[in-house]
Amino acid sequence: MADRAGKTAIVIGAGIGGLAAAAALAPHFAEILVLERDHPPTGAGARSGVPHGDQAHVLLLGGQLALAELLPGFEADLAAAGAVPLRQSADSYMDFPRLGRLAPFDIGINFYAASRPLIEAVARRRVAALAPVTIRGGVRVAALVTTTDGSAVIGVRHAGADGAPETLTADLVIDAAGRNGTLSRTMLADTGHAPLAVTEIGMEVAYTTGMFIPAEDAARDWKYAYVLAGPPAETRSGLILPIEGGRWLVTMVGRFGERPPADFAGFLEFARGLRTSVLYEALKAAAPLGKFTRFITPGNTWRHFERLAAPPRGWLPIGDTICDLNPVYGQGMAVAAQEAVSLRRLLDEGGDLAALPAAYLAKLAGIITPAWSAVLSDLGFAETIGKRPPDFAERLRFAAAVAVLAAREPEMRRLWTEVTNLQKPPSVFQAPALRARIGAVMAEMAARA
């Protein structure tokens, strides 16, 4: 048992961020109470508190590895629960703007595909089995409780069984309550902190998802397929993801008011409007299961908790509480899990619990920036609301050249995949020899323009 940083901890939220946080704390606290407003299902069921839980989710390899670090054996548990093993690139049909289908190179990277409810169920089962952890459902936290001088968070307040306010105290409270970060932002305002700086990239994105039984097709040379939108004009995307139970989870994506229909005929017609007919042809022969579900998000928001000059003791935010990311990039679960790994490593290093918030918040930008660099591409659509960096056009040309090299060369495909899966930072592309090669492709593309 590692030296304990404190006796009690409370985690608000039992999504991936909250579960990963509880796993990070487990060696260092005697009691960890995870409070979840839903009643978590016993198996792989959807939670009403996750409005996009039925949409296709990809656990990027960076997130898969982070959860495996926190919960050794997590990947084997996923496989045993029915998650589908896939080879990055080799098992795919990947269609990119201006590049078409990328050659399916075998780059030696594997991952698991599953529904979000299954991923959560596997993580929840493992976390619930940790000795210090108790998960309580049906608890809606109303507020963070602070000391009278506002210098520390000492617990949470919620409605008890009789409806009267009840306070639970803890040495550390982690806000994993999800989008908007309302609990933490309210606490900071009430304790005299200036409003948080916020960076936003506004673009309405609508997702519609259906479940399908795929038709047997010996001619199909892929196991998962996606078509990415391409600014400035192509606004539609689509994904077919194999999941547990021999099913396909299929998501269609529209932008700027274009909302994929939630009926089979309309859904199929939307798929036919993609840049390539591959997804349409596959779905035309498949059998839909149940209802289609829709989710609409206004874009990307980064609440800059890391800029707090004097964060309260006894408190940490994690996951979507800090940053909402366009789900089309599949980064949310991975970023939350990596933040939890950072927390675990800080606790493993020891030190004063009072200094933990500042140390943890100082690490956030390094975790979030690689993911945020991907959503910057949303600014390539003229309709997207947000401040373009001064070198934005150059960044787009650079990213396009990287994609061209990744389409041509297996080794570059592997490096590109590691970056997009949040295993390596985008800065790896700045190595001098590689930067020169990317520059040559940029020149080649400019000459053809």
C-alpha positions in Angstrom: 0.0 0.0 0.0 1.4 3.4 -1.0 1.6 6.1 1.7 -1.8 7.6 2.1 -2.3 11.2 1.0 -5.6 11.5 2.9 -8.3 9.5 4.6 -11.4 10.3 2.5 -12.1 11.4 -1.1 -15.3 12.1 -2.9 -15.6 11.8 -6.7 -18.6 13.4 -8.3 -19.7 11.4 -11.3 -19.2 7.8 -12.4 -18.5 8.3 -16.0 -15.1 7.4 -17.4 -13.5 10.5 -15.9 -14.9 9.8 -12.4 -14.0 6.1 -12.6 -10.5 6.8 -13.8 -10.1 9.4 -11.0 -11.3 6.8 -8.3 -8.8 4.3 -9.7 -6.0 6.9 -9.5 -6.8 7.7 -5.9 -7.3 4.1 -4.7 -3.7 3.4 -3.5 -3.6 6.7 -1.6 -7.0 7.0 0.3 -8.7 4.8 2.9 -12.2 5.7 1.7 -13.3 6.8 -1.8 -17.0 7.6 -2.3 -18.1 8.0 -5.9 -21.4 9.8 -6.2 -23.5 9.4 -9.4 -26.8 11.1 -10.1 -27.9 8.1 -12.2 -28.4 4.6 -10.8 -25.6 2.9 -12.6 -26.8 -0.2 -14.5 -25.5 -3.6 -13.4 -24.3 -4.4 -16.9 -23.6 -2.6 -20.1 -26.7 -0.4 -20.1 -27.0 3.3 -21.1 -27.2 6.0 -18.4 -29.8 8.8 -18.7 -27.2 11.3 -17.5 -25.1 10.7 -20.6 -27.2 12.2 -23.4 -24.7 11.0 -26.1 -24.1 7.6 -24.5 -25.8 5.8 -27.4 -23.6 7.5 -30.0 -20.5 5.8 -31.4 -17.6 6.2 -29.1 -14.0 5.3 -29.9 -11.6 4.7 -27.0 -8.5 6.1 -28.5 -5.4 4.0 -27.8 -4.0 6.7 -25.6 -7.1 6.3 -23.4 -7.0 2.6 -23.6 -3.4 2.5 -22.4 -4.1 5.0 -19.6 -7.0 3.0 -18.3 -4.8 -0.1 -18.4 -2.2 1.7 -16.4 -4.8 2.6 -13.8 -6.6 -0.8 -13.9 -4.1 -3.5 -14.9 -5.9 -6.1 -17.0 -8.5 -3.6 -18.3 -7.8 -4.6 -22.0 -8.2 -8.3 -21.3 -11.5 -7.5 -19.5 -12.7 -5.5 -22.5 -12.0 -8.5 -24.8 -13.7 -10.9 -22.4 -16.7 -8.7 -22.3 -17.0 -8.9 -26.1 -15.1 -5.8 -27.4 -14.0 -6.3 -30.9 -10.2 -6.4 -31.5 -9.1 -4.3 -34.5 -5.9 -3.5 -36.2 -5.4 0.3 -36.8 -5.4 1.1 -40.5 -5.2 -2.5 -41.6 -8.8 -3.3 -40.8 -10.2 0.0 -41.9 -11.8 1.8 -44.7 -10.6 5.4 -44.1 -11.7 8.0 -46.6 -10.1 11.5 -46.2 -10.8 14.7 -48.1 -8.7 15.1 -51.2 -7.0 11.7 -50.5 -9.8 9.2 -50.9 -9.3 5.8 -49.3 -6.0 5.4 -47.5 -4.1 2.2 -48.2 -4.9 -0.2 -45.4 -1.3 -0.6 -44.1 -0.7 -2.9 -41.2 1.2 -0.6 -38.8 1.3 -2.9 -35.8 -1.2 -1.0 -33.6 -4.2 -2.8 -32.2 -7.2 -1.5 -30.3 -10.7 -2.6 -29.1 -14.0 -1.3 -30.4 -17.1 -1.4 -28.1 -20.1 0.6 -27.1 -19.6 3.3 -24.5 -21.9 1.5 -22.1 -19.7 -1.6 -22.3 -16.5 0.4 -21.8 -18.1 2.0 -18.8 -19.4 -1.3 -17.4 -16.0 -2.9 -17.6 -14.3 0.1 -15.9 -17.1 0.4 -13.3 -16.9 -3.2 -12.3 -13.1 -3.0 -11.9 -13.3 0.2 -9.9 -16.1 -1.0 -7.7 -13.9 -4.0 -6.8 -11.1 -1.7 -5.4 -11.1 -1.9 -1.6 -11.4 1.8 -0.8 -14.2 2.5 -3.3 -17.9 2.7 -2.9 -20.2 3.8 -5.7 -23.5 5.4 -4.7 -26.1 6.0 -7.4 -29.1 8.3 -7.3 -27.1 11.1 -5.6 -27.3 14.5 -7.2 -24.6 16.9 -5.8 -26.0 20.4 -5.5 -22.8 22.3 -4.4 -19.2 22.0 -3.3 -18.8 22.9 0.4 -15.9 25.2 1.3 -14.2 26.6 4.4 -15.6 29.9 5.6 -12.6 31.8 4.1 -13.0 29.9 0.7 -9.5 28.6 0.7 -10.4 24.9 0.6 -13.1 22.6 -0.5 -14.1 20.3 2.4 -17.0 18.3 1.0 -20.2 18.3 -1.0 -23.9 19.0 -0.3 -26.7 17.0 -1.7 -30.4 16.2 -1.0 -30.6 13.4 1.5 -33.2 10.6 1.6 -35.8 12.9 3.2 -35.0 15.7 0.8 -33.2 17.8 3.4 -29.7 19.0 2.5 -27.0 16.7 3.6 -23.3 17.4 3.7 -20.5 14.8 3.2 -17.0 15.8 4.1 -13.7 14.7 2.5 -10.0 15.5 2.3 -10.3 15.7 -1.5 -13.2 16.3 -3.8 -12.9 15.6 -7.5 -15.5 17.2 -9.9 -16.1 14.7 -12.7 -19.7 15.8 -13.1 -19.3 16.5 -16.8 -20.0 19.2 -19.3 -20.2 22.9 -18.3 -18.3 22.5 -15.1 -21.1 24.2 -13.2 -20.3 22.9 -9.7 -16.6 24.0 -9.9 -17.3 27.3 -11.6 -20.0 28.2 -9.1 -17.7 27.4 -6.2 -14.9 29.5 -7.6 -17.3 32.5 -8.1 -18.6 32.1 -4.6 -15.1 32.1 -3.1 -14.1 35.3 -4.9 -12.1 34.0 -7.9 -12.3 35.9 -11.1 -14.3 34.2 -13.9 -12.4 31.5 -15.7 -10.8 32.3 -19.1 -12.7 30.2 -21.7 -11.7 29.3 -25.2 -14.5 28.3 -27.5 -14.8 26.9 -31.0 -18.5 27.1 -31.9 -20.0 24.9 -34.5 -23.2 23.0 -34.2 -22.6 19.3 -34.8 -25.5 16.8 -35.0 -25.0 13.1 -34.5 -27.6 10.4 -35.3 -26.7 6.8 -34.4 -28.4 3.5 -35.2 -27.6 -0.1 -34.4 -27.4 -2.6 -37.3 -26.8 -6.3 -37.9 -24.4 -6.4 -40.8 -25.0 -8.6 -43.8 -22.4 -11.3 -44.6 -20.2 -9.9 -47.4 -17.1 -11.9 -48.4 -16.1 -9.0 -50.7 -15.8 -6.4 -47.9 -12.2 -5.9 -47.1 -12.7 -3.8 -44.0 -14.0 -4.2 -40.4 -14.6 -0.6 -39.6 -15.1 2.4 -41.9 -15.3 6.1 -41.7 -15.6 9.1 -44.0 -14.3 12.4 -42.7 -15.8 15.8 -43.6 -13.4 18.2 -45.2 -13.6 22.0 -44.9 -14.6 24.3 -46.4 -17.5 22.6 -48.2 -17.9 18.9 -47.1 -19.9 18.9 -43.9 -21.0 15.3 -43.6 -19.1 12.4 -41.9 -20.0 8.8 -41.2 -18.7 5.9 -39.1 -19.4 2.2 -39.0 -17.9 0.6 -35.9 -18.2 -3.1 -35.0 -19.1 -3.7 -31.4 -20.0 -6.5 -29.0 -22.7 -8.9 -30.0 -21.8 -9.0 -33.7 -23.4 -5.6 -34.3 -22.5 -2.4 -36.0 -22.9 1.0 -34.3 -23.3 3.5 -37.1 -23.1 7.3 -36.7 -23.9 9.9 -39.2 -22.7 13.5 -38.6 -24.0 16.8 -39.9 -22.8 20.3 -39.2 -24.3 23.8 -39.2 -28.0 22.9 -39.0 -27.7 19.7 -41.2 -29.1 17.0 -38.9 -29.0 13.4 -40.0 -32.5 11.9 -39.9 -33.6 9.5 -37.1 -35.5 7.1 -39.4 -33.9 4.3 -41.4 -34.9 5.7 -44.9 -33.7 9.2 -44.0 -30.5 7.8 -42.3 -29.7 5.7 -45.4 -30.3 8.7 -47.7 -28.0 10.8 -45.6 -25.3 8.1 -45.9 -25.8 8.1 -49.7 -24.8 11.8 -49.6 -21.4 11.1 -48.2 -18.3 11.6 -50.4 -18.1 7.9 -51.1 -20.9 5.3 -51.4 -19.1 2.6 -49.3 -21.0 3.2 -46.1 -24.3 3.5 -48.0 -23.8 0.3 -49.8 -22.9 -1.5 -46.6 -25.9 -0.1 -44.7 -28.3 -0.8 -47.5 -27.7 -4.5 -47.0 -27.7 -4.4 -43.2 -30.7 -4.8 -40.9 -31.5 -1.9 -38.5 -32.1 -2.7 -34.8 -34.3 -0.5 -32.6 -34.6 3.3 -32.7 -32.1 5.9 -33.9 -30.9 8.4 -31.4 -29.7 12.0 -31.9 -27.3 14.2 -30.1 -26.4 17.9 -30.8 -23.4 19.7 -29.5 -22.6 23.4 -29.9 -18.9 22.9 -30.3 -15.7 22.8 -28.2 -15.1 24.6 -24.9 -11.9 24.7 -22.8 -12.4 26.2 -19.4 -8.9 27.2 -18.3 -8.8 26.0 -14.7 -5.0 25.6 -15.2 -4.7 29.4 -15.1 -6.0 29.7 -11.5 -3.5 31.6 -9.5 -4.5 30.1 -6.1 -6.7 27.1 -6.6 -8.6 26.0 -3.5 -7.1 23.1 -1.5 -9.0 19.8 -1.5 -10.5 20.1 -5.0 -9.7 19.0 -8.5 -11.6 19.0 -11.8 -11.3 16.3 -14.4 -12.6 15.3 -17.9 -15.5 17.2 -19.5 -15.7 19.5 -16.4 -12.6 21.1 -17.9 -12.9 20.7 -21.6 -15.7 19.7 -24.0 -14.3 18.3 -27.2 -16.1 17.7 -30.5 -17.0 14.0 -30.2 -16.2 13.3 -33.8 -12.5 13.1 -32.8 -13.2 10.5 -30.1 -10.9 12.3 -27.6 -13.0 12.8 -24.5 -12.5 9.5 -22.7 -8.9 9.4 -23.5 -8.2 12.9 -22.2 -10.0 12.2 -19.0 -8.1 8.9 -18.5 -4.8 10.6 -19.1 -5.6 13.3 -16.6 -6.3 10.6 -14.1 -2.9 9.0 -14.8 -1.3 12.3 -14.2 -3.0 12.5 -10.9 -1.9 9.0 -9.9 1.7 9.9 -10.7 1.6 13.0 -8.7 0.2 11.1 -5.7 2.8 8.4 -6.2 5.5 11.0 -6.0 4.3 12.0 -2.5 4.2 15.6 -1.3 1.7 17.7 0.5 -1.9 17.2 -0.3 -2.4 20.9 0.0 0.0 21.4 -3.0 -1.8 18.9 -5.1 -4.3 21.2 -6.9 -1.6 23.5 -8.2 0.6 20.7 -9.3 -2.3 18.8 -11.0 -3.6 21.9 -12.8 -0.1 22.7 -14.0 -0.2 19.4 -16.0 -3.5 20.0 -17.7 -2.4 22.1 -20.6 0.2 19.4 -21.6 -2.6 16.8 -21.7 -5.3 18.9 -23.4 -3.3 20.8 -26.0 -2.6 17.8 -28.2 -6.3 17.1 -28.4 -7.2 20.7 -28.9 -4.8 21.0 -31.8 -7.0 18.5 -33.6 -10.3 20.4 -33.0 -8.6 23.5 -34.4 -9.3 22.0 -37.8 -13.0 22.8 -37.1 -12.1 26.4 -37.8 -11.5 25.5 -41.4 -15.2 25.8 -41.9 -16.1 29.5 -42.6 -19.2 29.1 -40.4 -17.3 28.0 -37.3 -17.2 30.7 -34.6 -13.8 31.1 -33.0 -10.6 33.0 -33.1 -8.2 31.7 -35.8 -4.5 31.7 -34.8 -2.4 34.1 -36.9 -0.7 31.1 -38.6 -3.9 29.2 -39.1 -3.6 28.8 -42.9 -0.1 27.5 -42.5 -1.2 25.0 -39.9 -3.9 23.7 -42.2 -1.3 23.3 -45.0 1.1 21.6 -42.6 -1.6 19.1 -41.4 -2.6 18.4 -45.0 1.0 17.6 -45.9 1.3 15.3 -42.9 -1.8 13.5 -44.1 -0.4 13.1 -47.6 2.8 11.5 -46.2 0.7 9.2 -43.9 -1.3 8.1 -46.9 1.9 7.2 -48.8 4.2 5.5 -46.2 3.5 2.9 -43.5 6.0 4.4 -41.0 4.5 7.8 -41.3 1.0 6.3 -41.0 2.1 4.7 -37.7 3.5 8.0 -36.4 0.4 9.9 -37.5 -1.9 7.3 -35.8 0.1 7.6 -32.6 -0.4 11.4 -32.6 -4.1 11.2 -33.5 -4.6 8.5 -30.8 -3.0 10.9 -28.2 0.0 8.6 -27.6 2.5 11.1 -28.9 2.4 14.9 -29.1 2.1 16.7 -32.4 5.5 18.2 -31.7 7.1 14.9 -33.1 6.4 16.3 -36.6 8.8 19.1 -35.9 11.9 16.9 -35.8 14.2 18.5 -38.3 14.5 15.7 -40.9 10.7 15.1 -40.8 9.9 18.8 -40.8 12.0 19.1 -44.0 10.1 16.3 -45.7 6.7 17.8 -44.7 7.9 21.1 -46.1 8.7 19.5 -49.4 5.2 18.0 -49.6 3.8 21.5 -48.8 5.8 22.9 -51.7 4.6 20.1 -53.9 1.0 20.8 -53.0 1.4 24.6 -53.5 2.8 24.0 -57.0 -0.3 22.0 -57.9 -2.7 24.5 -56.5 
